[in-house]
Amino acid sequence: MKHYRWHRFIFSVLRYTAGPVIKLVMGYSCKKKKAPDAPLLVISNHNTDLDPAFVALGFSGHMYFVASEHSLRMGFASKLLKFVFSPIAINKTREDVSAIKEILRRLKSGASVCLFGEGDRSFSGATGPVTLAAAKLARTSGAELATFRIEGGYFTSPRWSKKNRKGKMTGSVVNRYSAAELKAMTNEQLLEAIERDIFEDAYQRQRVQPTLYKGKDLAENIETTLYLCPGCNEIGTIRSEGDGFGCGCGLAGTYTEAGTLEGVTPEGDTLPFSTMLDWDRWQVKKLEEIIDAAGDGPICADEDQQLFEVSAAVAKTSAGEGAMSIDRRAFHCAGSSFPLGDIIRIVVVGQMTLLFALKGGATYEVRSAVPRSALKYREIFRILTKGTVHGAPRLNSDSLEKSRSRPQ
């Protein structure tokens, strides 16, 4: 492959220069495994922006990473990222045949590739689902498969927070499967094995191995995940400051160094949820009731949003500014309305940027200058369209078959 020797060289240099710094700053440790002679496909869970580095430090050899195309259109930083690491770009809003083709091409050329099975970072602390096509990709690639699990990442770098915390993180290879072993399994059996291997419940881990994650302003921007108040059942009323958060109804809470929630309800009772995971599970179920009660009216809304039309992995142009809302018929933003039936998928990138694609081919991005939840729009869209969890990349079986039927 073009520039392969350069990629291996810079990868090795960074491993021995930046690697120790990353370990020290992030409190990360791992046992390095020798890379096999044959190409290796690595599938890992995903919780922090530095997960590619954490996985890389767990192996002795070079590998390429699958990355969201959103991260490859951020100006000079993205150009540098592509020059140094040559990541494989994947479109999170559409079926991405080209990404599958490129993964297979690099594996067949003898390179190793890592992809994050969920295709998304967790908002609540539990690993999300992996697509069946990821298992099918592993079985048909002809490469050995290694599953890798990162522990402690959610509390070190919560997706909803702008600041990291200092605690403890570990990474390790969970299992390795030879090409022959993969062929002997069904896609469903392999998917079950992958999900079992990489699954991480941050709160269950805390119960077994308690660790403090220290930092400043621990609750800042927590409302980007906690979008529904259990005190008044209103959407978008939670506000955070420093280590605390609250609602105008009287609910008040604190995010602790152990990653738990403490506080009181408007009635003076203890908060009904002590973890982000339990709160999130409740609010997803409660949303269904709120949607039913809303009828044809707006389900939720936010002011002062910026709408952009996106050219994949290249640039974006302003499409207006204004209010954003969603009802059972359409998604509205900056004076434009998009029927839900025309939207292929809504995803959240980063902390609170919304990305959605239309059947006609256009892709849009919504940004906000102030903290607000993008997660609630994704979940409302999922409920209204009766979709599945919208976290994993669009590596579906049809896309895989198309990629295999075309010249490599």
Summary of the structure (lengths in Angstrom):
residues: 408
radius of gyration: 21.4
end to end distance: 13.1
largest distance: 65.8
contacts: 1371
relative contact order: 0.13
helix: 34%
strand: 27%
